[in-house]
Amino acid sequence: MEVSSEYAVQMHGIAKRFGAFTALDCVDLDVRKQSVHAILGENGAGKTTLMNILYGLYQSDEGEIYLNGQKASITSPTEAIRHGIGMVHQHFMLIENFTVTENIILGDEVCGAAGILDMNRARQKVMELVERYGFDVDPDAKIEDISVGMQQRVEILKALFRGAEILILDEPTAVLTPQEIDKLLEIMQDLIAGGKTIIIITHKLKEIMRSADECSIIRRGKYMGTVNVAESSEGDLAARMVGRNVNLKVDKTPAHPGDVVLSVKNLTVADERGIEQVRGLNLDVRSGEIVGIAGIDGNGQQELVDAITNLVRTKSGKIRVGSQEVQNTSPRNVLDHAVATIPSDRHRWGLVLPMMVAENTVLERHNEDLFGKGIMLDYDKLHSYTSELIKRYDIRPAGCEQERMSGLSGGNQQKAIIAREVSYVPDVLIAFQPTRGLDVGAIEFVHKTLIAERDRGAAILLVSYELDEVMDVSDTIAVIYHGQIVGTFAQGTVDEEQLGLLMAGGGSQ
């Protein structure tokens, strides 16, 4: 491919191998100056690996990098920064009890005579950036006291403070409210107008359509081409990404709720520091209904789910499954009351990665007669059972029941968890971030499974930080803020703006 100074970044023939696994196979990327360029791909396609190579976190086994038409050697993030490249990671790297200014200058301190830190001059330089790009950030505020959207702006300011001309944003809208997403897209356009170039890694087709000029697609480590976003559609991008047509609309019939199966009354839960994270919360979930909880991460969602599943003790309040109180009993008791859980972190809470796929499919049922042979597992029955789940839930590769769970992709690991939990035929299914980090094909599968369970008669509690997911899948939407439900709506009776205001602590039902 031709090298040209009209491109801020050109990566040609990039290959990266991890042992026998080829993560990138001769991938090309050409990013025009002063543009927003999106990189789209399935889970494990290699898009983050490609950007980690550009930022110097990895080195490619083959290929070349050109910046502004000149060949560049980038062997570390320090080298990348020197070349004017900044990266804002999905999980922010800020020190919570430092101020905005202290975080921005950390590692690139402004010093005066005798090498003494000059905070006044540092603050002045930060303010110049804030005013130039209209970031609306208080340089003296502590990180722990500002919103997630504001923290993201601080991360961008950190990169700009170090002279970044090329910004890499990894899943930039993952934890933002609709209003914060609008502000970010506005900031991105201001940065482009100011001469910057932006590369975004994202699963969100809507944000690509709203913000990007061009989009490069990577599928299974191979470059599939670059498209002009203005001439494409969400459906076209999704099909290019997964190699087949994907239904982006959640198809479902109206719900027919029955009796309340899960009831939470006046629930209060404190964390290990004694600080109340759930405060007098009330919530009901009926059979044949999906209740979705909308809220920004850190507003009590994890503590609520942990209390229901008895991973933490409650301070006060009642949790009933059917007619039985289950609070402050045991996780086993909750399982015995036909409550299944898709956890928020599949690696930490959902799977034992070194164990076989088959062993993971019965983690909570190993003491049942179906699988027991005395005190030993009956591996013939186990493999037969798991093989059936693999076929039913399209877990790939087929016949993987004797593989280690660590050998499956993230999407297939998630399918294995869903297969396990749904196979219990639960009365209550708690789905916490069920599509986290999944591509559109896997997301389509998860949503269909949740709706099928609802139609079977299960009571489903969906907790998601993806507002689109909550709005599309839920029959009832409950907004959580500071550990309380601050609004409850039937699907179709509330819009993104209203929900976003409630999620941020403003507005009223």
C-alpha positions in Angstrom: 0.0 0.0 0.0 1.2 3.5 -0.8 2.7 5.6 2.0 1.3 9.2 2.1 1.6 12.2 4.3 -2.2 12.8 4.0 -2.5 10.0 6.6 -1.8 10.5 10.3 -1.3 6.8 10.8 -0.6 3.9 8.4 0.0 0.4 9.6 0.9 -2.0 6.9 1.1 -5.8 7.0 0.9 -6.0 10.8 1.1 -9.5 12.2 1.1 -10.5 15.9 1.4 -14.1 17.3 1.1 -15.3 20.8 2.6 -18.7 20.7 0.7 -20.8 18.2 -2.2 -18.3 18.1 -2.2 -15.7 15.4 -4.0 -12.6 16.7 -3.3 -10.4 13.7 -2.6 -11.7 10.2 -1.2 -9.0 7.8 -3.6 -6.2 8.9 -3.6 -2.8 7.2 -4.9 0.5 8.6 -4.9 3.9 7.0 -6.2 6.8 9.2 -6.7 10.2 7.5 -5.5 13.3 9.3 -8.2 15.3 11.2 -10.7 12.5 11.1 -12.5 10.1 13.4 -11.6 6.5 12.4 -13.5 3.6 14.0 -12.1 0.0 14.3 -14.8 -2.6 14.5 -14.6 -6.3 15.0 -15.9 -9.3 16.9 -14.6 -10.3 20.3 -11.1 -11.5 19.9 -10.9 -10.1 16.4 -7.6 -8.3 17.2 -8.7 -4.7 17.2 -7.4 -3.8 20.7 -4.2 -5.8 19.9 -3.7 -3.6 16.8 -4.0 -0.4 18.9 -1.8 -1.8 21.6 0.9 -2.2 18.9 0.4 1.4 17.8 0.7 2.6 21.4 3.8 0.5 22.1 2.3 -1.9 24.6 3.0 -4.8 22.1 5.5 -5.0 19.3 4.4 -6.6 16.0 6.1 -9.7 14.6 5.8 -8.3 11.1 4.7 -5.1 9.4 5.5 -1.4 9.5 4.1 1.8 11.1 4.1 5.2 9.4 3.2 8.5 11.1 2.5 11.4 8.8 4.2 9.6 6.0 7.4 8.8 8.0 8.4 5.4 9.2 8.2 5.1 13.0 9.6 2.6 15.5 7.3 2.4 18.6 8.7 0.1 21.2 7.0 1.5 24.3 4.2 3.9 25.4 6.9 6.5 26.1 7.9 6.3 22.5 4.3 6.5 21.4 3.8 9.6 23.5 7.0 11.1 22.0 5.4 10.5 18.6 2.3 12.4 19.7 0.1 9.4 20.3 -2.2 9.2 23.4 -4.5 6.3 24.5 -7.5 6.5 26.8 -8.2 3.0 28.1 -11.7 1.7 28.8 -10.9 1.4 32.5 -9.6 4.8 33.6 -6.2 5.1 35.2 -6.8 7.9 37.7 -5.9 8.3 41.4 -9.2 8.9 43.1 -7.9 11.1 46.0 -5.8 13.3 43.7 -7.2 16.4 42.1 -7.8 16.8 38.4 -4.7 18.8 37.9 -2.5 16.4 40.0 -3.7 13.5 37.8 -3.1 15.3 34.6 0.5 16.3 35.4 1.4 13.0 37.1 4.6 11.7 35.3 5.0 15.0 33.4 5.3 17.5 36.3 5.7 21.2 35.8 8.7 22.3 37.9 10.3 25.6 38.7 13.6 26.6 40.1 15.6 23.8 41.7 13.2 21.2 40.4 10.4 22.2 42.8 6.9 21.4 41.6 5.1 24.5 40.5 1.4 23.8 41.0 0.3 27.3 40.0 1.9 27.1 36.6 0.7 23.5 36.2 -2.9 24.5 37.0 -2.6 27.4 34.5 -1.5 25.0 31.7 -4.4 22.7 32.5 -6.9 25.6 32.5 -5.6 26.7 29.1 -6.4 23.2 27.7 -9.8 23.2 29.4 -10.7 26.5 27.9 -9.3 25.8 24.5 -11.5 22.6 24.1 -14.4 23.6 26.3 -14.1 20.6 28.5 -16.0 22.1 31.5 -13.7 20.4 34.1 -12.8 21.8 37.5 -9.0 21.5 37.8 -9.2 21.5 41.6 -11.9 18.8 42.0 -10.9 15.4 43.4 -11.5 12.5 41.0 -13.6 10.7 43.6 -16.1 13.6 43.6 -16.7 13.9 39.8 -18.8 11.9 37.4 -17.6 9.1 35.2 -18.0 11.3 32.1 -15.9 14.0 33.7 -13.2 11.4 34.6 -13.1 10.5 30.9 -12.4 14.1 30.0 -9.6 14.1 32.5 -8.1 11.1 30.7 -8.3 12.9 27.4 -6.8 16.1 29.0 -3.9 13.9 30.3 -3.1 12.8 26.7 -3.4 16.4 25.3 -1.2 17.7 28.1 1.5 15.4 26.9 1.2 16.7 23.3 -1.0 14.1 21.7 -2.0 14.7 18.1 -3.4 11.2 17.6 -5.9 10.0 20.3 -6.9 6.3 20.7 -10.2 5.9 22.6 -11.0 2.3 23.7 -14.8 1.7 24.1 -15.2 5.4 25.0 -19.0 5.3 25.6 -19.1 2.1 27.6 -20.1 3.7 31.0 -21.6 7.0 30.0 -25.1 8.4 30.2 -26.8 9.5 27.0 -26.0 13.2 27.9 -22.4 12.3 28.6 -22.2 10.5 25.2 -23.5 13.6 23.5 -20.9 15.7 25.2 -18.1 13.3 24.3 -19.1 13.3 20.6 -19.2 17.1 20.7 -15.7 17.2 22.3 -14.4 14.7 19.6 -15.6 17.1 16.9 -14.0 20.0 18.6 -10.7 18.1 18.8 -10.9 17.3 15.1 -11.5 20.9 14.3 -8.5 21.7 16.4 -6.3 19.5 14.2 -6.3 16.2 16.1 -6.9 12.7 14.8 -9.1 10.2 16.7 -9.2 6.4 16.5 -12.0 4.7 18.4 -12.4 1.0 19.3 -16.1 0.3 19.9 -18.8 -2.3 19.7 -21.5 0.4 19.5 -22.7 0.8 15.9 -24.9 3.8 16.8 -21.8 5.7 18.0 -19.9 4.8 14.9 -22.7 6.1 12.7 -22.8 9.4 14.7 -19.1 10.1 15.0 -16.8 8.3 12.6 -15.8 9.3 9.1 -14.4 5.9 8.2 -14.5 2.4 9.7 -12.1 -0.5 9.4 -13.4 -4.0 10.0 -11.2 -6.8 11.4 -12.6 -10.3 11.5 -10.6 -13.1 13.2 -7.4 -11.3 13.0 -7.7 -10.4 9.3 -8.4 -7.0 7.7 -11.8 -7.0 5.9 -11.7 -3.5 4.5 -12.5 0.1 5.3 -15.8 1.8 4.5 -17.1 5.3 4.4 -19.5 5.5 7.3 -21.8 8.0 5.6 -22.4 5.5 2.8 -23.0 2.6 5.2 -25.7 1.5 7.7 -25.6 -0.2 11.1 -26.8 -3.4 9.5 -24.1 -3.3 6.8 -21.4 -2.8 9.4 -22.7 -5.6 11.6 -22.8 -8.0 8.6 -19.3 -7.1 7.6 -18.1 -7.6 11.2 -19.6 -11.1 11.8 -19.8 -12.4 8.2 -23.6 -12.8 8.2 -26.8 -10.7 8.6 -27.6 -9.8 12.2 -31.0 -8.7 13.5 -30.2 -5.5 15.4 -33.8 -5.1 16.6 -34.9 -7.1 19.6 -37.9 -9.1 18.5 -40.4 -9.9 21.2 -44.1 -10.2 21.9 -45.7 -8.3 24.7 -45.1 -9.7 28.2 -47.8 -11.3 30.2 -46.6 -10.9 33.8 -47.9 -13.2 36.5 -47.3 -13.2 40.3 -44.4 -11.5 42.0 -41.6 -14.1 42.3 -38.8 -11.8 43.5 -39.6 -9.1 46.0 -37.1 -6.7 47.6 -38.5 -4.4 50.3 -36.7 -1.6 52.1 -33.3 -3.2 51.4 -30.2 -1.6 52.9 -26.7 -3.0 52.2 -23.4 -1.6 53.4 -20.0 -2.2 51.9 -16.9 -3.5 53.8 -16.2 0.1 55.0 -19.7 0.4 56.5 -20.9 2.8 53.9 -24.4 2.2 52.7 -24.5 1.4 49.0 -28.1 0.3 48.8 -30.5 2.5 50.7 -34.1 1.4 51.4 -34.5 -0.1 47.9 -37.8 -1.5 46.8 -38.3 -3.7 43.7 -40.6 -6.4 42.4 -40.1 -8.8 39.5 -43.0 -10.9 38.2 -43.0 -14.2 36.4 -43.0 -13.7 32.6 -41.5 -10.3 33.0 -38.0 -8.7 32.4 -37.3 -5.9 34.8 -34.2 -3.9 33.7 -32.2 -1.7 36.0 -30.7 1.3 34.4 -28.0 3.2 36.1 -24.4 4.3 36.0 -21.9 1.8 37.4 -21.3 2.2 41.1 -24.8 3.2 42.2 -25.5 0.0 44.2 -26.2 -2.5 41.4 -23.4 -4.9 42.5 -24.4 -4.8 46.1 -28.1 -5.4 45.2 -27.3 -8.5 43.2 -24.8 -9.7 45.9 -27.5 -9.3 48.6 -30.1 -11.3 46.5 -27.6 -14.1 45.9 -26.4 -14.0 49.5 -22.8 -13.1 48.7 -23.1 -10.2 51.2 -25.2 -9.7 54.3 -28.0 -7.1 54.4 -28.2 -4.4 57.0 -32.0 -4.3 56.9 -34.9 -5.2 54.7 -36.5 -8.3 53.2 -35.7 -10.3 50.1 -38.4 -12.9 49.1 -38.3 -15.6 46.5 -41.9 -16.7 46.1 -43.2 -16.7 49.7 -39.8 -17.4 51.4 -37.4 -14.9 52.8 -33.8 -15.6 51.7 -31.8 -12.7 53.0 -28.8 -13.5 55.2 -29.1 -17.2 54.6 -26.6 -18.8 52.1 -25.9 -18.9 48.4 -26.9 -22.6 48.4 -30.3 -21.7 49.8 -30.8 -19.2 47.0 -29.9 -21.8 44.4 -32.3 -24.2 46.1 -35.0 -21.6 45.6 -34.5 -21.8 41.8 -32.5 -18.6 41.4 -29.9 -18.6 38.6 -27.3 -15.9 38.0 -25.4 -14.7 35.0 -22.6 -12.8 36.9 -21.2 -9.5 35.9 -17.6 -10.8 35.6 -17.5 -14.2 34.0 -13.8 -14.8 34.8 -14.0 -13.8 38.4 -17.4 -15.2 39.4 -18.7 -17.4 36.6 -16.0 -19.9 35.5 -13.0 -21.9 36.6 -10.9 -21.3 33.6 -8.3 -24.2 34.0 -11.2 -26.7 34.3 -12.8 -28.4 31.4 -15.8 -26.9 29.7 -17.9 -30.0 30.8 -16.9 -29.4 34.5 -17.8 -25.8 34.3 -21.3 -26.6 33.0 -22.2 -28.3 36.3 -20.3 -26.2 38.8 -23.4 -25.7 41.0 -24.9 -29.2 40.4 -21.9 -31.5 41.1 -23.7 -33.0 44.1 -26.8 -34.2 42.1 -27.4 -37.9 41.4 -27.4 -37.2 37.7 -23.7 -36.6 37.7 -22.5 -38.4 40.8 -20.9 -41.9 40.8 -20.4 -42.4 44.5 -18.2 -39.4 45.4 -16.8 -39.2 41.9 -18.2 -37.4 38.8 -19.7 -39.7 36.2 -17.7 -38.3 33.2 -19.7 -40.3 30.6 -22.9 -38.7 31.7 -21.2 -35.3 32.1 -19.8 -35.3 28.6 -23.1 -36.4 27.1 -25.0 -33.7 29.0 -22.4 -31.0 28.0 -22.4 -32.1 24.4 -26.2 -31.5 24.2 -25.8 -28.0 25.7 -23.0 -27.2 23.2 -25.3 -28.1 20.3 -28.3 -26.2 21.8 -26.5 -23.0 22.6 -24.1 -23.1 19.6 -20.9 -23.0 21.8 -17.9 -23.1 19.5 -15.9 -25.1 18.6 -18.3 -28.0 18.6 -17.1 -31.0 20.7 -15.2 -28.8 23.0 -16.5 -30.3 26.3 -13.1 -31.8 27.1 -11.2 -28.5 26.4 -10.2 -26.2 29.1 -12.6 -23.3 29.5 -9.7 -20.8 29.0 -9.4 -22.0 25.4 -12.8 -20.6 24.4 -13.4 -17.1 23.2 -15.1 -14.6 25.5 -18.4 -14.9 23.7 -18.4 -18.7 23.9 -17.5 -18.6 27.6 -20.5 -16.3 28.1 -22.7 -18.8 26.1 -21.4 -21.6 28.4 -22.5 -19.7 31.5 -25.9 -18.9 30.0 -26.4 -22.5 29.0 -25.5 -23.7 32.5 -27.8 -21.3 34.3 -30.8 -21.6 31.9 -30.5 -25.4 32.0 -31.5 -25.3 35.7 -35.0 -24.0 34.5 -34.9 -21.2 37.1 -37.9 -19.4 38.5 -35.7 -16.3 38.8 -32.9 -15.4 36.4 -30.6 -12.6 37.3 -28.6 -11.4 34.3 -25.9 -8.9 35.3 -24.1 -7.3 32.3 -25.0 -10.4 30.2 -23.5 -8.9 27.0 -20.5 -7.2 28.4 -17.7 -7.1 25.9 -19.7 -9.2 23.3 -20.0 -8.5 19.6 -23.4 -8.0 17.9 -23.8 -11.6 16.9 -23.3 -12.9 20.5 -25.5 -10.1 21.8 -28.3 -11.1 19.5 -28.1 -14.7 20.9 -28.1 -13.5 24.5 -31.2 -11.3 24.0 -33.1 -14.1 22.3 -32.3 -16.4 25.2 -33.5 -13.9 27.8 -36.8 -13.4 26.0 -37.3 -17.1 25.6 -36.8 -17.6 29.3 -39.3 -14.8 30.0 -41.8 -16.4 27.6 -41.3 -19.7 29.5 -42.4 -17.9 32.7 -39.2 -17.0 34.5 -38.9 -13.7 36.4 -35.9 -12.0 34.9 -33.9 -9.2 36.6 -31.6 -7.5 34.0 -28.8 -5.3 35.3 -26.9 -3.5 32.5 -24.9 -0.4 32.1 -25.9 -0.4 28.4 -29.0 1.9 28.3 -30.0 0.7 24.8 -30.0 -2.9 26.1 -32.2 -2.0 29.0 -34.6 -0.1 26.8 -34.8 -2.7 24.1 -35.0 -5.9 26.2 -36.9 -4.9 29.4 -40.7 -4.9 29.9 -40.3 -2.6 33.0 -37.4 -0.2 33.5 -36.3 0.8 37.0 -33.7 3.5 37.4 -31.2 3.2 40.3 -29.3 6.2 41.7 -27.3 6.2 44.9 -28.7 2.9 45.9 -32.4 3.7 45.5 -34.9 3.1 42.7 -35.8 6.7 41.6 -38.2 5.9 38.8 -40.0 2.9 37.3 -41.5 2.9 33.8 -43.2 0.5 31.4 -41.3 0.0 28.2 -42.1 2.6 25.6 -43.3 5.2 28.1 -39.9 6.9 28.7 -37.1 8.1 26.4 -33.3 8.1 26.7 -33.1 11.7 27.8 -35.5 11.2 30.8 -33.6 8.1 31.9 -30.2 9.7 31.5 -31.3 12.6 33.7 -32.6 10.2 36.4 -29.4 8.1 36.2 -27.3 11.3 36.8 -29.4 12.3 39.8 -31.6 14.9 38.1 -35.2 15.0 37.0 -38.2 13.3 38.5 -40.5 10.6 37.4 
